[in-house]
């Protein structure tokens, strides 16, 4: 999956419920299910251009929502920060030199960060 498609899919994950039912359905079929415009048009009984217009409006709406809120960008930054904190915790564990208390604290920090990454 290329970066642009991944970004659109993330926008859909965060804001998809704010789209109309048709926008949500066609966007999902096109980007997540990898159906072509022609396949969606045939199934929906509309023109290929009609499907394209609905998906384009959905993409524009999603991009506008992100531009106004910055939710996806902040989430990506938080994920990067958590990965960095986890790497530091692993380094602390490595440097604990067998000191049980330090090793336990580092291990607990790693478990906590891994749990946050899974959210």
C-alpha positions as CSV (number, residue, x, y, z in Angstrom):
1,X,0.0,0.0,0.0
2,X,1.5,3.3,-1.0
3,X,1.7,6.3,1.4
4,X,-1.2,8.2,-0.1
5,X,-3.6,5.2,0.0
6,X,-2.5,4.5,3.6
7,X,-3.1,8.1,4.5
8,X,-6.6,8.0,2.9
9,X,-7.4,4.8,4.7
10,X,-6.3,6.3,8.1
11,X,-8.5,9.4,7.4
12,X,-11.4,7.0,6.7
13,X,-10.7,5.1,9.9
14,X,-10.9,8.3,12.0
15,X,-13.6,10.2,10.1
16,X,-15.5,7.7,8.0
17,X,-18.6,7.7,10.2
18,X,-19.0,11.4,9.3
19,X,-19.5,10.6,5.6
20,X,-22.8,9.8,3.9
21,X,-23.7,6.2,3.7
22,X,-22.9,6.1,-0.1
23,X,-19.6,8.0,0.4
24,X,-18.6,5.5,3.1
25,X,-19.6,2.5,1.1
26,X,-18.0,3.5,-2.2
27,X,-14.8,4.8,-0.5
28,X,-14.5,1.5,1.4
29,X,-15.1,-0.6,-1.7
30,X,-12.6,1.4,-3.7
31,X,-9.8,1.9,-1.2
32,X,-10.1,-1.0,1.2
33,X,-11.7,-3.7,-0.9
34,X,-9.7,-2.7,-4.0
35,X,-12.7,-2.7,-6.4
36,X,-12.4,-0.7,-9.6
37,X,-14.7,2.3,-10.4
38,X,-16.3,0.1,-13.1
39,X,-17.0,-2.7,-10.7
40,X,-18.6,-0.4,-8.1
41,X,-20.6,1.4,-10.8
42,X,-21.9,-1.9,-12.2
43,X,-22.9,-3.2,-8.8
44,X,-24.6,0.2,-7.8
45,X,-26.3,0.7,-11.2
46,X,-24.7,4.1,-11.8
47,X,-22.0,5.4,-14.1
48,X,-18.4,5.1,-13.5
49,X,-18.2,9.0,-13.3
50,X,-20.9,9.0,-10.7
51,X,-18.8,6.6,-8.5
52,X,-15.7,8.7,-9.1
53,X,-17.6,11.9,-8.0
54,X,-18.9,10.3,-4.8
55,X,-15.4,9.0,-3.9
56,X,-13.8,12.3,-4.7
57,X,-16.3,14.2,-2.5
58,X,-15.6,11.7,0.3
59,X,-11.8,12.2,0.0
60,X,-12.3,15.9,0.0
61,X,-14.5,15.8,3.1
62,X,-12.0,13.6,4.9
63,X,-9.1,15.8,4.0
64,X,-11.0,18.9,5.2
65,X,-11.8,17.2,8.5
66,X,-8.2,16.4,9.0
67,X,-7.1,19.9,8.1
68,X,-9.5,21.3,10.6
69,X,-8.7,18.9,13.5
70,X,-5.2,17.5,12.9
71,X,-6.3,14.3,14.6
72,X,-4.5,11.9,12.4
73,X,-1.3,13.9,12.4
74,X,-1.3,14.1,16.2
75,X,-2.1,10.3,16.4
76,X,0.9,9.5,14.1
77,X,3.1,11.8,16.3
78,X,2.0,10.0,19.4
79,X,2.7,6.6,17.9
80,X,6.2,7.7,17.0
81,X,6.7,9.0,20.5
82,X,5.6,5.8,22.0
83,X,7.9,3.8,19.8
84,X,10.8,6.1,20.8
85,X,9.9,5.7,24.5
86,X,9.8,2.0,24.1
87,X,13.2,1.9,22.5
88,X,14.6,4.0,25.4
89,X,13.0,1.6,27.9
90,X,14.6,-1.4,26.2
91,X,18.0,0.4,26.4
92,X,17.4,1.1,30.1
93,X,16.6,-2.6,30.6
94,X,19.9,-3.5,28.8
95,X,21.8,-1.0,30.9
96,X,20.3,-2.2,34.3
97,X,23.3,-4.5,34.7
98,X,21.3,-7.2,36.5
99,X,20.0,-4.8,39.1
100,X,16.7,-6.4,39.8
101,X,14.8,-3.2,40.8
102,X,16.0,-1.2,37.8
103,X,15.3,-4.2,35.5
104,X,11.8,-4.6,36.9
105,X,11.0,-0.9,36.4
106,X,12.3,-0.9,32.8
107,X,10.4,-4.1,32.1
108,X,7.2,-2.7,33.5
109,X,7.7,0.5,31.5
110,X,8.1,-1.6,28.3
111,X,4.9,-3.5,29.1
112,X,3.0,-0.3,29.7
113,X,4.3,1.3,26.4
114,X,3.5,-1.8,24.5
115,X,0.0,-1.7,25.8
116,X,-0.4,1.9,24.8
117,X,0.9,1.1,21.3
118,X,-1.8,-1.5,21.0
119,X,-4.6,1.0,21.6
